[in-house]
Amino acid sequence: MSGFEQLFPGTLPKLVMFDLDGTLIDSVPDLAAAVDHMLVALGRPPAGLEAVRQWVGNGAEVLVRRALAGSLEHADVDPELAERGLALFMQAYGESHELTVVYPGVRDTLRWLHKQGVEMALITNKPERFVAPLLDQMKIGRYFRWIIGGDTLPQKKPDPAALLFVMQMAGIAPEHALFVGDSRNDVLAATAAGVKSVGLTYGYNHGRPIEEESPSLVLDDLRLLLPGCVVTDTGITWANLHASKDRDRTVGVTGKFWMKVIKALARWRWRA
């Protein structure tokens, strides 16, 4: 049974809201490069990829403070130092996103939802100035009717304000909406907004299993939301999922055919 069939029996949600980092894209390599640039410029040793992976998820300001503290706990960081660090980080991060990639299954899922007429929104704690250009670079921006960055509204996740704002703009009640994310902040925001949530296991949750946050459903792959998705020992395959064009052929993701799929997706991206 697919994720949608479990969460919305007999129907589909009218609105699906997504987190960005750790949900749709793996941006940690670029974030880590910007953090390390900032730290070195301040005369400190670089933090490295794995440390930054534990610190992301609460916006740029908190990421910088955690990097300066070398810990998730950052209350003792000097405010002036944090301000200098943030300026250095923002400049470095704005210069390149070459290491960021879209997770497997994301484009398949967004394309399917778009064909079903499901409205989609993006709600992230990443500063707004980076979001739209990054989505366009990843070639997934066209799927989202609403995009809310970490500084678009006064509140960030886990506050539910952004979810409530999007639902109001869409004219869709919470019982017909879904939020998909990878962290505690995402689950808390969805719960506070009265929305069902999906927690993805592959993202960033400060080193904690997403199951501990009690989302409505836990998935290892975004495609598991879709009807017709079949999980086997060799990966994910599709059954009874009909496409109208060649570029939307059903995709079998297995270890044996992985490289073929990657090449096929690369050919399709320019047509998306």
Secondary structure as UniProt FT lines:
FT   HELIX           3..7
FT   TURN            9..10
FT   STRAND          15..18
FT   TURN            22..24
FT   STRAND          25..26
FT   HELIX           28..41
FT   TURN            42..43
FT   HELIX           49..55
FT   HELIX           60..69
FT   TURN            75..76
FT   HELIX           79..95
FT   TURN            98..99
FT   STRAND          101..102
FT   TURN            104..105
FT   HELIX           106..115
FT   TURN            116..117
FT   STRAND          119..123
FT   HELIX           128..137
FT   TURN            138..139
FT   HELIX           141..143
FT   STRAND          146..148
FT   TURN            150..152
FT   TURN            157..158
FT   HELIX           161..170
FT   HELIX           174..176
FT   STRAND          177..181
FT   HELIX           184..193
FT   STRAND          196..200
FT   TURN            201..202
FT   TURN            206..207
FT   HELIX           210..213
FT   STRAND          217..219
FT   HELIX           222..225
FT   TURN            227..228
FT   STRAND          229..232
FT   TURN            233..234
FT   STRAND          235..238
FT   HELIX           246..248
FT   STRAND          253..254
FT   TURN            255..257
FT   HELIX           258..269
FT   TURN            270..271
//
